[in-house]
Amino acid sequence: MKRTGQMFSLAIALSALILTSCDLGETAVNVPLKYDRTKYGWTLMEDVSFDGKPLLPEIVEYIRPGEVYLDGDVMRQRAKELGANLGQRHLEYLEDHQELIPKEWRKYYLVATGTVWRVGFGDKYRYFTCLRWDGYDNRWWLDFGWLGHEWGGLGRIVSLYK
């Protein structure tokens, strides 16, 4: 009876994970978020799936000739247009596999616009994830970038190598 109860609990947990993915417009089962902000009162507004399989990243410039800055919502739209709409789980994978990130990228913020978090009420305080290089610790760290910020040429959108 105890084993049956454990299996039932596992089935409920897996169903909840699949339903959560479906509610966010996804059908794949996601790896768990390493930096789940819900425990700090944040709300996950949008997300993209990631199955945890190895990936090879590339970066895409989002600033077009004649532009100096973009706000976060325009950057998110541009990422979708460029087919580079990765999310937090992708960056968490890269944070755990830093050997995949070329040294030449250290001068940029690496941005993934597919996961959007909200703090508080309304749309003013929304964040997406990025990786930033910390020369003091000599490593990449996951960070959260404010969508309301004007993003200049120091950021790059992370995409999958094609």
C-alpha positions in Angstrom: 0.0 0.0 0.0 2.9 2.4 0.8 4.4 1.9 -2.6 1.1 2.5 -4.3 0.7 5.8 -2.4 4.2 6.9 -3.5 3.4 6.1 -7.1 0.1 8.0 -6.8 2.0 11.0 -5.3 4.5 10.9 -8.2 1.8 10.7 -10.8 0.1 13.8 -9.2 3.4 15.7 -9.2 4.1 14.8 -12.8 0.5 15.8 -13.8 0.9 19.1 -12.1 4.2 19.8 -13.9 2.6 18.9 -17.3 -0.5 21.0 -16.5 1.8 24.0 -15.5 3.6 23.6 -18.9 0.3 23.5 -20.7 -1.0 26.6 -18.9 2.1 28.5 -20.2 1.5 27.4 -23.8 4.0 24.5 -23.7 3.5 20.8 -24.1 6.9 19.5 -23.1 7.9 18.5 -19.5 10.4 21.1 -18.2 13.4 20.5 -16.0 12.8 22.2 -12.7 13.8 25.9 -12.3 17.1 26.1 -10.3 16.3 29.7 -9.4 12.5 29.5 -8.7 11.5 33.0 -7.7 8.0 32.0 -6.6 9.3 31.3 -3.1 10.1 35.0 -2.9 6.6 36.1 -4.0 7.4 36.5 -7.7 4.9 35.3 -10.4 5.9 33.4 -13.4 4.1 35.1 -16.3 5.6 33.5 -19.4 7.9 30.6 -19.9 9.4 28.4 -22.6 10.1 24.7 -22.3 13.6 23.1 -22.0 14.1 19.4 -21.8 17.6 19.6 -20.3 19.3 18.0 -23.3 22.7 19.4 -24.2 22.7 22.6 -26.2 25.2 24.6 -28.2 24.6 28.4 -27.8 25.1 31.3 -30.1 24.4 34.9 -29.6 22.4 37.3 -31.7 22.6 41.1 -31.7 19.3 42.7 -31.2 20.3 46.4 -31.9 19.7 47.4 -35.5 21.7 50.0 -37.4 20.6 53.5 -36.2 19.3 52.2 -32.8 21.0 53.0 -29.5 18.7 51.4 -27.0 15.6 49.1 -26.9 13.2 48.6 -24.1 12.8 45.0 -22.9 9.4 44.4 -24.6 10.8 45.4 -28.0 13.8 43.2 -27.3 11.5 40.3 -26.5 9.6 40.8 -29.7 12.8 40.9 -31.7 14.0 37.7 -30.0 10.9 36.0 -31.3 11.3 37.4 -34.8 14.9 36.1 -34.8 13.9 32.6 -33.6 15.9 33.1 -30.4 13.3 33.0 -27.7 15.1 30.9 -25.1 14.3 31.0 -21.4 15.6 30.8 -17.9 16.2 27.0 -17.9 18.4 27.4 -20.9 20.6 30.0 -19.1 20.6 27.8 -16.0 22.0 25.0 -18.1 24.7 27.3 -19.5 25.5 28.5 -16.0 26.1 24.9 -15.0 28.1 24.3 -18.2 30.2 27.4 -18.5 32.7 25.7 -20.7 30.2 26.1 -23.5 30.3 29.9 -23.4 33.2 31.4 -25.4 35.5 33.8 -23.6 34.8 36.5 -26.2 31.2 36.7 -24.9 32.3 37.9 -21.4 31.9 41.6 -22.5 28.1 41.0 -23.0 25.0 40.3 -20.9 23.6 37.1 -22.3 19.8 37.5 -22.4 17.0 35.0 -22.6 13.6 36.7 -23.1 11.3 33.7 -23.0 10.9 33.6 -19.3 9.1 36.6 -17.7 8.7 37.1 -14.0 6.5 39.7 -12.3 7.1 41.2 -8.8 4.1 42.8 -7.2 1.0 43.8 -9.2 0.6 45.2 -12.7 3.1 45.0 -15.5 5.6 47.6 -14.2 8.0 45.3 -12.4 8.6 42.5 -14.9 12.0 40.7 -15.3 13.6 38.3 -17.7 16.8 36.3 -17.2 20.4 37.0 -18.2 23.8 35.8 -17.5 26.5 38.3 -16.6 30.2 37.7 -16.4 31.8 38.4 -13.0 35.5 38.9 -13.4 36.1 38.9 -9.7 34.6 35.4 -9.2 35.8 34.5 -12.8 32.4 32.9 -13.7 29.0 33.6 -15.2 26.0 34.3 -12.8 22.3 34.2 -13.5 20.7 37.5 -13.0 17.3 39.1 -13.6 17.0 42.1 -16.0 14.2 44.6 -15.7 12.0 44.8 -18.8 11.5 48.5 -18.3 15.2 49.2 -18.6 16.7 50.5 -21.9 19.0 47.8 -23.2 21.9 49.0 -25.2 24.7 47.3 -27.2 26.2 45.4 -24.2 23.6 42.7 -24.4 23.2 39.7 -26.7 20.2 37.4 -27.1 21.1 33.8 -26.6 20.0 31.4 -29.3 20.6 27.8 -30.2 23.4 27.2 -32.7 21.9 26.3 -36.1 
